[in-house]
Amino acid sequence: VVLNADDPLCLDARNHTEAHSTALISLVPDNPAVLAHLEQGGLAGMKTTNGALEVWNTQKKQLELPLGSIPASLNGLFIPLALNALAAMVTGHALEVPPDVIYNALREFHSDQRDNPGRNNLFTGLPYTFLLSHADGKEAVSAMVDIAEGLSGGHRRLILTAAGNRPDGFIRDCALAAGRVFDDYVLTDWNTLRGRLPGEVPRLLEGGLLEAGVSPDRIRLADGPEAALEIAVDGLGPDDLLVSAIYTSEPGAGLPAPLGSVEADDADYQG
């Protein structure tokens, strides 16, 4: 079993598992639990300070791959992907998969409209840069904000929504996590209301942004996802970034008009 050593609850699971062996993974190079595990001859994966993903066994390095070499990491900006990649690398090593097979599989993993629609799909073939993402929870929103910070030095705009069946505090916390980096915001309902009244979710998000210190003049409310896109694309230039957190798993859905009608194979995306 592979456990996230950065999460106390996951780490504690090693005391309750009947698995033949346990491997630990961590984004913290000097995680004490991982270091102790390695000293006892265990198997572990970690992200180093220089952005490399390493797998160690019996205190010997077995695998090493730069996070930025995995296309879905968006040149290393999407840090949470490192945990998934480490889990795959550790599992592959434990199953005696050849290193080249592991490396090639990760280097060929993309997050695009063909393979992973709606999750960190990056488009550069517009008059601006466009990222179609998904952020369900404050941790996911924070990771999305980090990506936005690394992608553009120009104007950054966010379309933000939340599923209506999430608690009020959950929705406000998402907005609190989004209240940095972006210059302005367009808030809207999700594509289904899930028990909420129209406009209720955007108002909750607005409250969270105001609590985060975002001034009211930087916040606009839209009547649905399509209207939000129409508002958000206005005035953006080649150095600017538009991030849309309106999740959809349908290829071509949730995209600005110039992209919404193209096939996934023809879209100018990266990642």
Salt bridges, closest charged atoms under 4 A:
ASP12 OD2 - HIS16 NE2 3.17
GLU54 OE2 - LYS61 NZ 3.52
GLU64 OE1 - LYS61 NZ 2.83
ASP112 OD2 - ARG114 NH1 3.78
ASP136 OD2 - ARG166 NH2 2.58
ASP146 OD1 - ARG180 NH2 2.84
GLU149 OE1 - ARG180 NH1 3.95
ASP168 OD1 - ARG196 NH2 2.69
ASP183 OD2 - HIS155 ND1 3.91
ASP184 OD2 - HIS155 NE2 3.18
ASP184 OD1 - ARG157 NE 2.88
ASP184 OD2 - ARG220 NH2 3.96
GLU200 OE2 - ARG196 NH1 2.90
GLU206 OE1 - ARG203 NH1 2.88
ASP265 OD1 - ARG114 NE 2.96
